[in-house]
Amino acid sequence: MTRTLSAPVTVAFDYTRSTGPVLGRFLTGLRDGVVVGGRTSEGKVVVPPLEFDPVTHEATTDFVEVAPTGTVTSWTWVPEPVKDQPFDRPFAFALVLLDGADVPILHALDVSSPDEVSTGMRVQARWAAERIGAITDLVFEPLSASGPTGVEAIGDNPVSGVIVPVSLDYLYAASPEESAFYRGLNEGRIVGQRCPTCQKVYVPPRSACPSDGTPTAEEVEVSQTGTITTFCIVNVPFLGQKITPPYVSAYVLLDGADIAILHLILGVEAAEVRMGMRVKAVWKPETEWTYSLENIDHFEPTGDPDADYETYRNHL
């Protein structure tokens, strides 16, 4: 039995948001070395401040500076930290009721052993040397005899926006049909699967035909030339872009396939790309090949006459 392929995959992007007048006030305080809470209509001080009062639903406008010291009300031990947690060594997450607040804040507590933390213990803020207006500007540590060290304000402008990296790591396990497809790419071939009922060839392959549900059974190597069915001219630059706009992303219907693949079109001015244009795969050097469709660097025109619309009209 042929072994299926698997690979780690990371989906990541930077999430940018405006903070508004409430969270912005809290983050500006962290940047300047103070902890700011918000007072609700019931007189409770909440840290971080709520943007809207839970009773009246009015926007929070009453801000209170609380102490950088507090009491642990509950905690949990983290023996094996994962990526992007506050520490790369064991630590605790704790609910800390800061002096002057009525609701605890959840944050990291820097202790080296679970024996060093307990409910009711006193803790203090430890400020980062370089603060940017983020929750990572401080962590908690056991209260020392001298108390927390004061820090100076860093800036005059309020924090109005934050950029938060978002990342998801997972292991992708390819199906047997997909594994055959990726192995083919690693050998310089493009393979699909044929449905025994309708005879359609799917590239990339499917385990079952989406038209009639029949399991695909026959592996088919298709041509490395094809026809552009539809396309998009990319004119807008974005973060991480590898090619200077304008350029074209197009659906290419490979000869012998019944579904088009999306890929990059180069070797021609973007304004000259058109439906029906005949193109061919241009591969990266073999030393760079791996189990990926990116082995094909791009498609470029073959110079042949355009395909007749009737040959691809059902594949748009």
N, C-alpha and C positions, 0 to 999 in steps of 0.2 A: 504494500500500500504506500502511495506517495505521501510524504509528509507535507502537511499544510504549512503555510508561512504565517508568521506573526511578526509584529514590529511595534515598538513603543511610539506613541503619537502624542504630540503636545499641541493643543489649541490655545493660543494666547493672543491677547490684545491689551492695549492701554485704554482704560475707561476714564474719560474726562467728564467731570461734572462741576457745576458751579455750587458753591457751598451755601449761598443765601445768607441772610443777616444773623441767623441763629447758630448754625453749625460753624459759620465763618467766625463768629465771635468766640466760640469754644476753641477752634483751631488757632486763631490768632493768639489767644491766651496761652496755649501750649507753646507756640513759637516764642512767646515772651516770658515763659517760665512761671505762669500762673494757671490755676485750674478754675474754670468758669462754669457755673451751673445756672439753671433757670428755675425761677420760682413759679409754681402753678397757682391757680386760683384758690386752691385749698391750703396754700402756704407751704407746700413741700418743695424742697430744693432737690432738683434732679440733675445728675451729672452723667453723661453729657446732657445739655439742655434739650428739652423736647421742642420741636419746631412749632407744635400747636398744643394748646392746653387740652388734656384728655377729658375735661368736663365741659368747658365752654366752647372748645374748638377754636378759640381765638389764637392768633399768632403770639408767641412768647416775646415779651418785651422787658420783663423784669429779670435782670441778670445778677448773679451773686458770685463773688469770689470765695471759694472754699479753701481750706487748708490742704497742703500737700502731704498731710499725714492722715492715717485712718486705721480701721480695724478690719481684719479678715473675718467675714461672716460665713464663708464657705470656700472650698478649694478642691482642686483635683490635680493629681500628679501626672506629668507628661514624661514618661521614661524614655521614649524614642521620638524626639522631635522630627517633624517632616519639613519638606522644603518650604521656605518663606515664613516659618514660624519665628517668633522673636529671638530665640536662641538656637544654637546648633548643639546644645548639650541639654541634659535633663533639667526641667524647671517645673514650676507650678502655674496654673491659671487660677486666679482667685477673685472672688467677689469682695471688693474693698469698699467699706462705708467710710468715705472721707469725712473728716471733722467739719461739721457745718452742713453736710448733705443729709438727706433723708432716704435716699435710694442708693444702693451700692453700684459701683462700676466694675465691669469685668475686665481684667487686664493681667499681664504677665507679672509673676513674682519671681525674682532671681534668688533662688536658694538651690543648694547643691544636693540636697537629700530631702525626702519626705519627712524625715525626723526633725527637720528644721522649720516646718510649717505646721500651724495648728489653728483651728477656729478660735478667734479672740485675740490672736497675736497682733501686735502693733507694727505697722509698716510705714514707709515713707517713700516719696517720689525720688527717683534718681533721674536727673535730666541729662539728655544727650548733649554732647559738646557742640554739635552743629544741629540746630533745630530748624525745621522747615514749615511747621504748622501741620503736623500729622500726629496721629495717636502714638506713633513710634518715637515721638520726641521724649517720652518718658517710659520708665518701667518702675515697678515697685521692688523694694528690698526691705529687709528687717530694719526696724527703727533703731538708729544708733543713739548713743548717750548724748551726742552733740546735736542730734536732730538733723533734718535735711539741709543741704547746702543751698543757699540762695543763688539765683542766676540773674543776669542782666537781660533786659529786653533787647531783641535783635533788630527789629524793624519798626517803621512807622505805618506802613501800608497794611490794611487788613487783608487777611487771607480770603480770597474770593473764589478760588478754584483749586481743585486737586486732581492729580492724575494717579489712578490706581491700577497697577498691573493685574490683569485677570488671567489665570492660567489653569488649564485642565490637562493632566497627564493620564493617559490610559493605554492599555495594550490592545492593539487591533489584531484580531485573528481572522485571516482570510479564509474564505471557503475553498474547497478543493478546486473549483472552477477558477476562482480568482487567483489561487496559487499557481495554476497552470499559466494564466495570463501573465503574471509577474515573472515567472521563470522564463517565459518566452521573450519578454522584454530584456531580460538579462542575457539572452542569447541573440539579440538583434532581430527577433521575430515578433509579429503581432498576431495573436491567436484569439479566437472567440469560441463560442459554443453554438451548435445548431439545434433548433427545436425539431424533433422527429415528426411532429404533427404538421406545423405550418411551414417548416423549412427555413424559418428566419434565422439569421446568424447575428448573435449579439456580441458586441465588442464595446467595453469589457464584457466578459461572459456573465450570464445569470445562471443560478442553480435550477431555475424553472422559468419557462416561457411566460412573460407577463401577459401575453395575449390569450393563451388557453390553459395555462397552468401545468403544461406537460414538462416533466423534468428534462433538461437538456442532457444529451448523452454523447454527442460527437464533437470532438475538437476540430476546429477549422482554422488554418492559417490564411489570413486575408492579405490583400495587397497593401503596399506601403504608399500607394497613390490613391487619391480620392478627389471628391468634389466638395467645394464650399457650399453649404446649404443656406445658412444664415450667419451673420457676423455682427460684431459691435466694434466701433472705433473708439478706443479709450483716449480721451482728451484731458481728463482730470488727474493731476498728480496726487499721490497719496504716500503716506509714510511707508518706507520699506520697498518702494517701487524700484525694480531693477532695470527697467527700460524707460527711456525718455519718451513721453507722449509726443505725437499721436502714434499709436500702434493698434493692431487688430487682434482680437480674440474671435475665433470662428468655430462653428461646428463643421467638422469634416466627415463626410460619408465615405469611408474607405471602400474601395472596390471589393465586392464580395461580402460586405456587411450590410445589415439592415437597420442599424442605429448609428447616429453620428457621434463622434467624440469631440470634446471641446479642447482646442489647443491654440497656440500662438502662431500667427502668420507674419513672416519676415521675408526679406528679399524683394519687396515690392512696396511702392508708396501706398500709404493707408488709403488715400483717395482713389486708388486704382483697384482695390479689392472689390469683388462683386460676387453675387450669387452665381453659381455655375462654374466658377474658376477652378481649373484643374491644378492640384497641388501634390507635392510629394514630401515624405518625411525626411528631415535632415537630422541625423543622429549625432550625439556627442562622441568624442573619441572613446573607443572601446575600453580604455583604461579607467574611464569615469562611469562605466555602466554599473547599475545596481538593479534591484528589483523594483523599478519605478517607471512610470510613464514619462518621467522627466529625462529618461535616457534619450528620448526624442527631443532635441533642443527646440525645434520649431518645424513648421511646414513652409514651403516656398513654392512659387508657381513652376509648373513643368514646362510651360510654353506651348502646351497643346491647346487646341480650340476648346472653348467653353462647352460644358456638358449641356445637352438639351434639357429644358425645364422638366419635361415629362419623366426624365430618368430619376429625378429626386423630389418631385412634387409631393410624394407621400411620406417624405422623411423630414419635413420642415418642423 
